[in-house]
């Protein structure tokens, strides 16, 4: 019987501040389950999650982060 599993890799550039922050955030989580949940959320929203724009002000205050769906 053939292999029924497919593997997708995700790389993080640890020299990039945002990617290093994302990598640090996900380290304590079940990565595979987390990614699958994000994919499901995007699918259930009709693809709106993947199309959203994330605009972040340099001040990094919560009030300065804007998510547009």
Phi and psi in radians as a Rosetta constraint file:
Dihedral C 1 N 2 CA 2 C 2 CIRCULARHARMONIC -1.272 0.35
Dihedral N 2 CA 2 C 2 N 3 CIRCULARHARMONIC 2.961 0.35
Dihedral C 2 N 3 CA 3 C 3 CIRCULARHARMONIC -1.322 0.35
Dihedral N 3 CA 3 C 3 N 4 CIRCULARHARMONIC 2.141 0.35
Dihedral C 3 N 4 CA 4 C 4 CIRCULARHARMONIC -1.673 0.35
Dihedral N 4 CA 4 C 4 N 5 CIRCULARHARMONIC 0.144 0.35
Dihedral C 4 N 5 CA 5 C 5 CIRCULARHARMONIC -1.963 0.35
Dihedral N 5 CA 5 C 5 N 6 CIRCULARHARMONIC 2.451 0.35
Dihedral C 5 N 6 CA 6 C 6 CIRCULARHARMONIC -2.080 0.35
Dihedral N 6 CA 6 C 6 N 7 CIRCULARHARMONIC 2.478 0.35
Dihedral C 6 N 7 CA 7 C 7 CIRCULARHARMONIC -2.057 0.35
Dihedral N 7 CA 7 C 7 N 8 CIRCULARHARMONIC 2.306 0.35
Dihedral C 7 N 8 CA 8 C 8 CIRCULARHARMONIC -2.053 0.35
Dihedral N 8 CA 8 C 8 N 9 CIRCULARHARMONIC 2.284 0.35
Dihedral C 8 N 9 CA 9 C 9 CIRCULARHARMONIC -1.689 0.35
Dihedral N 9 CA 9 C 9 N 10 CIRCULARHARMONIC 2.623 0.35
Dihedral C 9 N 10 CA 10 C 10 CIRCULARHARMONIC -2.218 0.35
Dihedral N 10 CA 10 C 10 N 11 CIRCULARHARMONIC 2.221 0.35
Dihedral C 10 N 11 CA 11 C 11 CIRCULARHARMONIC -1.831 0.35
Dihedral N 11 CA 11 C 11 N 12 CIRCULARHARMONIC 2.640 0.35
Dihedral C 11 N 12 CA 12 C 12 CIRCULARHARMONIC -2.200 0.35
Dihedral N 12 CA 12 C 12 N 13 CIRCULARHARMONIC 2.205 0.35
Dihedral C 12 N 13 CA 13 C 13 CIRCULARHARMONIC -1.482 0.35
Dihedral N 13 CA 13 C 13 N 14 CIRCULARHARMONIC 1.798 0.35
Dihedral C 13 N 14 CA 14 C 14 CIRCULARHARMONIC -1.279 0.35
Dihedral N 14 CA 14 C 14 N 15 CIRCULARHARMONIC -0.064 0.35
Dihedral C 14 N 15 CA 15 C 15 CIRCULARHARMONIC -1.537 0.35
Dihedral N 15 CA 15 C 15 N 16 CIRCULARHARMONIC -0.200 0.35
Dihedral C 15 N 16 CA 16 C 16 CIRCULARHARMONIC -1.655 0.35
Dihedral N 16 CA 16 C 16 N 17 CIRCULARHARMONIC 2.207 0.35
Dihedral C 16 N 17 CA 17 C 17 CIRCULARHARMONIC -0.997 0.35
Dihedral N 17 CA 17 C 17 N 18 CIRCULARHARMONIC -0.830 0.35
Dihedral C 17 N 18 CA 18 C 18 CIRCULARHARMONIC -1.148 0.35
Dihedral N 18 CA 18 C 18 N 19 CIRCULARHARMONIC -0.793 0.35
Dihedral C 18 N 19 CA 19 C 19 CIRCULARHARMONIC -1.142 0.35
Dihedral N 19 CA 19 C 19 N 20 CIRCULARHARMONIC -0.638 0.35
Dihedral C 19 N 20 CA 20 C 20 CIRCULARHARMONIC -1.143 0.35
Dihedral N 20 CA 20 C 20 N 21 CIRCULARHARMONIC -0.694 0.35
Dihedral C 20 N 21 CA 21 C 21 CIRCULARHARMONIC -1.114 0.35
Dihedral N 21 CA 21 C 21 N 22 CIRCULARHARMONIC -0.750 0.35
Dihedral C 21 N 22 CA 22 C 22 CIRCULARHARMONIC -1.114 0.35
Dihedral N 22 CA 22 C 22 N 23 CIRCULARHARMONIC -0.747 0.35
Dihedral C 22 N 23 CA 23 C 23 CIRCULARHARMONIC -1.078 0.35
Dihedral N 23 CA 23 C 23 N 24 CIRCULARHARMONIC -0.756 0.35
Dihedral C 23 N 24 CA 24 C 24 CIRCULARHARMONIC -1.095 0.35
Dihedral N 24 CA 24 C 24 N 25 CIRCULARHARMONIC -0.707 0.35
Dihedral C 24 N 25 CA 25 C 25 CIRCULARHARMONIC -1.114 0.35
Dihedral N 25 CA 25 C 25 N 26 CIRCULARHARMONIC -0.727 0.35
Dihedral C 25 N 26 CA 26 C 26 CIRCULARHARMONIC -1.457 0.35
Dihedral N 26 CA 26 C 26 N 27 CIRCULARHARMONIC -0.263 0.35
Dihedral C 26 N 27 CA 27 C 27 CIRCULARHARMONIC -0.986 0.35
Dihedral N 27 CA 27 C 27 N 28 CIRCULARHARMONIC -0.605 0.35
Dihedral C 27 N 28 CA 28 C 28 CIRCULARHARMONIC -1.560 0.35
Dihedral N 28 CA 28 C 28 N 29 CIRCULARHARMONIC 0.054 0.35
Dihedral C 28 N 29 CA 29 C 29 CIRCULARHARMONIC -1.887 0.35
Dihedral N 29 CA 29 C 29 N 30 CIRCULARHARMONIC 2.832 0.35
Dihedral C 29 N 30 CA 30 C 30 CIRCULARHARMONIC -1.304 0.35
Dihedral N 30 CA 30 C 30 N 31 CIRCULARHARMONIC 1.748 0.35
Dihedral C 30 N 31 CA 31 C 31 CIRCULARHARMONIC -1.003 0.35
Dihedral N 31 CA 31 C 31 N 32 CIRCULARHARMONIC -0.834 0.35
Dihedral C 31 N 32 CA 32 C 32 CIRCULARHARMONIC -1.070 0.35
Dihedral N 32 CA 32 C 32 N 33 CIRCULARHARMONIC -0.833 0.35
Dihedral C 32 N 33 CA 33 C 33 CIRCULARHARMONIC -1.100 0.35
Dihedral N 33 CA 33 C 33 N 34 CIRCULARHARMONIC -0.726 0.35
Dihedral C 33 N 34 CA 34 C 34 CIRCULARHARMONIC -1.073 0.35
Dihedral N 34 CA 34 C 34 N 35 CIRCULARHARMONIC -0.817 0.35
Dihedral C 34 N 35 CA 35 C 35 CIRCULARHARMONIC -1.127 0.35
Dihedral N 35 CA 35 C 35 N 36 CIRCULARHARMONIC -0.720 0.35
Dihedral C 35 N 36 CA 36 C 36 CIRCULARHARMONIC -1.091 0.35
Dihedral N 36 CA 36 C 36 N 37 CIRCULARHARMONIC -0.665 0.35
Dihedral C 36 N 37 CA 37 C 37 CIRCULARHARMONIC -1.154 0.35
Dihedral N 37 CA 37 C 37 N 38 CIRCULARHARMONIC -0.682 0.35
Dihedral C 37 N 38 CA 38 C 38 CIRCULARHARMONIC -1.123 0.35
Dihedral N 38 CA 38 C 38 N 39 CIRCULARHARMONIC -0.709 0.35
Dihedral C 38 N 39 CA 39 C 39 CIRCULARHARMONIC -1.118 0.35
Dihedral N 39 CA 39 C 39 N 40 CIRCULARHARMONIC -0.773 0.35
Dihedral C 39 N 40 CA 40 C 40 CIRCULARHARMONIC -1.088 0.35
Dihedral N 40 CA 40 C 40 N 41 CIRCULARHARMONIC -0.748 0.35
Dihedral C 40 N 41 CA 41 C 41 CIRCULARHARMONIC -1.050 0.35
Dihedral N 41 CA 41 C 41 N 42 CIRCULARHARMONIC -0.765 0.35
Dihedral C 41 N 42 CA 42 C 42 CIRCULARHARMONIC -1.111 0.35
Dihedral N 42 CA 42 C 42 N 43 CIRCULARHARMONIC -0.749 0.35
Dihedral C 42 N 43 CA 43 C 43 CIRCULARHARMONIC -1.099 0.35
Dihedral N 43 CA 43 C 43 N 44 CIRCULARHARMONIC -0.776 0.35
Dihedral C 43 N 44 CA 44 C 44 CIRCULARHARMONIC -1.178 0.35
Dihedral N 44 CA 44 C 44 N 45 CIRCULARHARMONIC -0.439 0.35
Dihedral C 44 N 45 CA 45 C 45 CIRCULARHARMONIC -1.565 0.35
Dihedral N 45 CA 45 C 45 N 46 CIRCULARHARMONIC 0.112 0.35
Dihedral C 45 N 46 CA 46 C 46 CIRCULARHARMONIC 1.286 0.35
Dihedral N 46 CA 46 C 46 N 47 CIRCULARHARMONIC 0.423 0.35
Dihedral C 46 N 47 CA 47 C 47 CIRCULARHARMONIC 1.508 0.35
Dihedral N 47 CA 47 C 47 N 48 CIRCULARHARMONIC 0.118 0.35
Dihedral C 47 N 48 CA 48 C 48 CIRCULARHARMONIC -1.200 0.35
Dihedral N 48 CA 48 C 48 N 49 CIRCULARHARMONIC -0.542 0.35
Dihedral C 48 N 49 CA 49 C 49 CIRCULARHARMONIC -1.108 0.35
Dihedral N 49 CA 49 C 49 N 50 CIRCULARHARMONIC -0.821 0.35
Dihedral C 49 N 50 CA 50 C 50 CIRCULARHARMONIC -1.204 0.35
Dihedral N 50 CA 50 C 50 N 51 CIRCULARHARMONIC -0.405 0.35
Dihedral C 50 N 51 CA 51 C 51 CIRCULARHARMONIC -1.577 0.35
Dihedral N 51 CA 51 C 51 N 52 CIRCULARHARMONIC -0.113 0.35
Dihedral C 51 N 52 CA 52 C 52 CIRCULARHARMONIC -1.214 0.35
Dihedral N 52 CA 52 C 52 N 53 CIRCULARHARMONIC 2.633 0.35
Dihedral C 52 N 53 CA 53 C 53 CIRCULARHARMONIC -1.764 0.35
Dihedral N 53 CA 53 C 53 N 54 CIRCULARHARMONIC 2.338 0.35
Dihedral C 53 N 54 CA 54 C 54 CIRCULARHARMONIC -1.948 0.35
Dihedral N 54 CA 54 C 54 N 55 CIRCULARHARMONIC 1.980 0.35
Dihedral C 54 N 55 CA 55 C 55 CIRCULARHARMONIC -1.909 0.35
Dihedral N 55 CA 55 C 55 N 56 CIRCULARHARMONIC 2.203 0.35
Dihedral C 55 N 56 CA 56 C 56 CIRCULARHARMONIC -2.208 0.35
Dihedral N 56 CA 56 C 56 N 57 CIRCULARHARMONIC 2.215 0.35
Dihedral C 56 N 57 CA 57 C 57 CIRCULARHARMONIC -1.344 0.35
Dihedral N 57 CA 57 C 57 N 58 CIRCULARHARMONIC 2.653 0.35
Dihedral C 57 N 58 CA 58 C 58 CIRCULARHARMONIC -1.079 0.35
Dihedral N 58 CA 58 C 58 N 59 CIRCULARHARMONIC -0.417 0.35
Dihedral C 58 N 59 CA 59 C 59 CIRCULARHARMONIC -1.214 0.35
Dihedral N 59 CA 59 C 59 N 60 CIRCULARHARMONIC -0.365 0.35
Dihedral C 59 N 60 CA 60 C 60 CIRCULARHARMONIC 1.051 0.35
Dihedral N 60 CA 60 C 60 N 61 CIRCULARHARMONIC 0.488 0.35
Dihedral C 60 N 61 CA 61 C 61 CIRCULARHARMONIC -1.509 0.35
Dihedral N 61 CA 61 C 61 N 62 CIRCULARHARMONIC 2.630 0.35
Dihedral C 61 N 62 CA 62 C 62 CIRCULARHARMONIC -0.979 0.35
Dihedral N 62 CA 62 C 62 N 63 CIRCULARHARMONIC -0.642 0.35
Dihedral C 62 N 63 CA 63 C 63 CIRCULARHARMONIC -1.173 0.35
Dihedral N 63 CA 63 C 63 N 64 CIRCULARHARMONIC -0.342 0.35
Dihedral C 63 N 64 CA 64 C 64 CIRCULARHARMONIC -1.575 0.35
Dihedral N 64 CA 64 C 64 N 65 CIRCULARHARMONIC -0.135 0.35
Dihedral C 64 N 65 CA 65 C 65 CIRCULARHARMONIC -1.579 0.35
Dihedral N 65 CA 65 C 65 N 66 CIRCULARHARMONIC 2.198 0.35
Dihedral C 65 N 66 CA 66 C 66 CIRCULARHARMONIC -2.130 0.35
Dihedral N 66 CA 66 C 66 N 67 CIRCULARHARMONIC 2.231 0.35
Dihedral C 66 N 67 CA 67 C 67 CIRCULARHARMONIC -1.961 0.35
Dihedral N 67 CA 67 C 67 N 68 CIRCULARHARMONIC 2.166 0.35
Dihedral C 67 N 68 CA 68 C 68 CIRCULARHARMONIC -1.926 0.35
Dihedral N 68 CA 68 C 68 N 69 CIRCULARHARMONIC 2.180 0.35
